[in-house]
Amino acid sequence: MKFLPLIILLLTGRFLGAATFEVSEALMAFTALATPGALKISGKQTDTKAMKTEIKIHGQQMSGTASLQLVSLATGIDLRDKHMKEKYLETDKFPQAIFTFKKVTLPKELTGEKIPFEGTMNLHGVEKPISGEITLEKKESALTITHEFKIKTGDFGITTPHFMSVKMGEEVSVTVTLKGTLKGD
């Protein structure tokens, strides 16, 4: 009789669809506008192993974390990349950004609709709430998760980047795409 609550707990967890998302590909890209004009500064993660994730889905709730080694970011211009990493992101002191899901309620069918999410971002030694939209597309056991959100560099104590007459806007649009397989679904 002592084992009945344990058996019910185990059966309930299995019934609710507890699963781990094993990520095989993780990519991050960002875009910011700059002045003068409407210059667009874009960058991305260049090392596909620079992001580590741990994501779980239990019923209709998703939780987990993703951490990115910031030295893997590149914009395509070596001098700008050097300034971004050394002067603004200070990757020697703050080598990674860590995102944690706080609230994600999934629809019953993962068919690609956009849903809101809430989380926290730890960047440059500062943790702030983040919200945005997430898209989940499931085909058999394969799952693609795309996050879209915006941050303001000043909120994280990062000086607004500028070089000569070009000044980057404070708002940065971020897209993170994770591809992988659901295990234990």
C-alpha positions as CSV (number, residue, x, y, z in Angstrom):
1,M,0.0,0.0,0.0
2,K,3.0,2.3,0.6
3,F,3.9,2.1,-3.0
4,L,0.5,3.1,-4.4
5,P,1.2,6.9,-4.4
6,L,4.5,6.3,-6.1
7,I,2.9,4.1,-8.8
8,I,0.2,6.8,-9.3
9,L,2.8,9.5,-9.7
10,L,4.8,7.5,-12.2
11,L,1.7,6.6,-14.2
12,T,0.5,10.2,-14.1
13,G,3.8,11.6,-15.3
14,R,3.9,9.1,-18.2
15,F,0.2,9.8,-19.1
16,L,0.8,13.6,-19.2
17,G,3.4,13.2,-21.9
18,A,6.7,13.8,-20.1
19,A,9.4,14.2,-22.6
20,T,13.0,15.5,-23.0
21,F,13.9,17.5,-26.1
22,E,17.3,16.4,-27.4
23,V,18.6,19.2,-29.5
24,S,20.7,18.2,-32.5
25,E,21.0,21.8,-34.0
26,A,20.9,25.1,-32.2
27,L,21.4,28.4,-33.9
28,M,21.1,32.1,-32.8
29,A,20.9,35.1,-35.0
30,F,20.4,38.8,-34.2
31,T,19.6,42.1,-36.0
32,A,19.8,45.7,-34.9
33,L,19.3,48.9,-36.8
34,A,22.0,51.5,-36.8
35,T,22.2,55.2,-37.7
36,P,22.7,57.1,-39.9
37,G,20.1,55.9,-42.3
38,A,18.6,52.5,-41.7
39,L,21.7,50.4,-41.6
40,K,21.0,46.8,-40.5
41,I,23.7,45.1,-38.4
42,S,23.2,41.3,-38.4
43,G,25.1,38.6,-36.8
44,K,24.8,34.9,-35.8
45,Q,26.4,32.2,-33.9
46,T,29.2,30.6,-35.9
47,D,29.9,27.5,-33.9
48,T,27.0,25.1,-33.8
49,K,28.3,23.6,-30.5
50,A,28.4,26.9,-28.7
51,M,24.8,26.6,-27.5
52,K,23.9,24.0,-24.8
53,T,20.3,23.3,-24.0
54,E,18.2,21.3,-21.5
55,I,14.5,21.4,-22.4
56,K,11.7,19.3,-21.0
57,I,8.1,19.1,-21.9
58,H,5.6,17.8,-19.3
59,G,2.0,17.8,-20.4
60,Q,1.4,21.3,-21.9
61,Q,4.2,23.0,-20.1
62,M,7.7,23.5,-21.3
63,S,10.7,24.4,-19.1
64,G,14.5,24.5,-19.5
65,T,17.5,26.5,-20.2
66,A,19.8,27.4,-23.1
67,S,23.3,28.9,-22.7
68,L,25.4,30.4,-25.5
69,Q,29.1,31.0,-25.6
70,L,29.2,34.6,-26.8
71,V,32.7,34.3,-28.5
72,S,30.8,32.3,-31.2
73,L,29.0,35.5,-32.4
74,A,30.0,37.1,-35.7
75,T,28.7,39.9,-37.9
76,G,31.0,39.3,-40.9
77,I,33.3,42.2,-40.2
78,D,36.4,41.2,-38.1
79,L,37.0,44.6,-36.5
80,R,33.3,45.0,-35.6
81,D,33.3,41.5,-34.1
82,K,36.4,42.3,-32.1
83,H,34.8,45.5,-30.7
84,M,31.5,43.6,-30.0
85,K,33.2,40.9,-28.0
86,E,36.0,42.8,-26.2
87,K,34.5,46.3,-25.7
88,Y,30.7,45.8,-25.4
89,L,29.9,42.2,-24.5
90,E,33.2,41.8,-22.5
91,T,33.3,38.1,-23.2
92,D,36.4,37.7,-21.1
93,K,34.3,38.6,-18.0
94,F,30.9,37.5,-19.2
95,P,31.5,34.5,-21.5
96,Q,27.9,33.3,-21.9
97,A,24.3,34.3,-22.1
98,I,21.8,32.1,-20.3
99,F,18.1,32.0,-21.1
100,T,15.6,30.2,-18.8
101,F,12.0,29.5,-19.6
102,K,9.7,30.7,-16.9
103,K,6.3,30.2,-18.5
104,V,5.4,28.4,-21.7
105,T,2.0,26.8,-22.1
106,L,1.9,24.7,-25.2
107,P,-1.2,24.1,-27.4
108,K,-2.4,20.5,-27.7
109,E,-1.1,20.2,-31.3
110,L,2.3,21.6,-32.2
111,T,1.5,22.7,-35.7
112,G,3.5,25.9,-36.0
113,E,1.3,28.5,-34.4
114,K,3.0,31.3,-32.5
115,I,2.5,31.4,-28.8
116,P,3.8,33.7,-26.1
117,F,6.6,32.8,-23.7
118,E,8.1,34.3,-20.6
119,G,11.6,33.7,-19.3
120,T,14.8,35.3,-18.0
121,M,18.0,36.3,-19.7
122,N,21.3,36.5,-17.9
123,L,23.6,38.6,-20.1
124,H,26.6,40.7,-19.2
125,G,26.1,39.7,-15.5
126,V,22.5,41.1,-15.4
127,E,19.4,39.0,-15.3
128,K,16.2,40.5,-16.7
129,P,12.7,39.1,-17.7
130,I,12.3,38.4,-21.4
131,S,9.1,37.7,-23.3
132,G,8.4,37.0,-26.9
133,E,6.9,34.4,-29.3
134,I,7.7,30.8,-29.8
135,T,6.8,28.5,-32.6
136,L,6.8,24.7,-32.2
137,E,6.5,22.3,-35.2
138,K,6.3,18.6,-34.5
139,K,6.5,15.9,-37.2
140,E,6.5,12.4,-35.6
141,S,9.3,12.7,-33.0
142,A,11.2,15.5,-34.7
143,L,10.6,19.0,-33.2
144,T,11.7,22.5,-34.3
145,I,11.4,25.3,-31.8
146,T,11.9,28.9,-32.9
147,H,12.0,31.8,-30.3
148,E,11.7,35.4,-31.3
149,F,12.3,38.2,-28.8
150,K,13.9,41.7,-28.4
151,I,16.3,43.0,-25.8
152,K,17.7,46.4,-25.1
153,T,21.4,46.4,-24.6
154,G,21.2,49.2,-21.9
155,D,19.0,46.9,-19.8
156,F,21.9,44.6,-19.4
157,G,24.5,47.3,-18.7
158,I,26.0,47.1,-22.2
159,T,27.1,50.4,-23.7
160,T,25.4,51.1,-27.1
161,P,28.0,50.2,-29.7
162,H,29.3,52.9,-32.0
163,F,32.2,53.3,-34.4
164,M,33.1,56.4,-36.3
165,S,29.7,57.9,-37.4
166,V,27.7,54.6,-37.1
167,K,25.8,54.0,-33.9
168,M,23.9,50.8,-33.3
169,G,20.3,51.0,-32.0
170,E,19.8,49.9,-28.4
171,E,17.1,47.3,-29.4
172,V,18.3,44.0,-30.7
173,S,16.0,41.4,-32.3
174,V,17.0,37.8,-31.5
175,T,15.9,34.5,-33.1
176,V,16.9,31.2,-31.7
177,T,16.1,28.0,-33.6
178,L,16.4,24.6,-32.0
179,K,16.0,21.3,-34.0
180,G,15.9,17.9,-32.4
181,T,14.0,14.9,-31.2
182,L,11.5,14.3,-28.4
183,K,12.4,11.4,-26.2
184,G,10.0,9.7,-23.9
185,D,6.9,11.2,-25.4
